[in-house]
């Protein structure tokens, strides 16, 4: 198993424990769904970012803030029209 994959698995398990503990402190009778703890939305955001900027991968903080505001608009559009968001 590659070192990066092993580290990712360790961090994911640690995140589950932290999130479950935080939820139990915040709302003792609440439920936590581990499937919702993934980073898929963050990965989707960075995927949209990489397709938007093309070769201009380096950005300063102002450009990054502007790009993330555009990413949230794109995600809202794709959420309202799920047929437009098709995987290859």
VENRA-V213881 format. One record per residue. SS is DSSP state (2 for helix, 1 for strand, 0 for the rest). Layout:
ss={SS SS}
This chain:
ss={0 0 2 2 2 2 2 2 2 2 2 2 2 2 2 2 2 2 2 2 2 2 2 2 2 2 0 0 0 0 0 0 0 2 2 2 2 0 0 2 2 2 2 2 2 2 2 2 2 2 2 2 2 0 0 0 0 0 0 0 2 2 2 2 2 2 2 2 2 2 2 2 2 2 2 2 2 2 2 2 0 2 2 2 0 0 0 0}
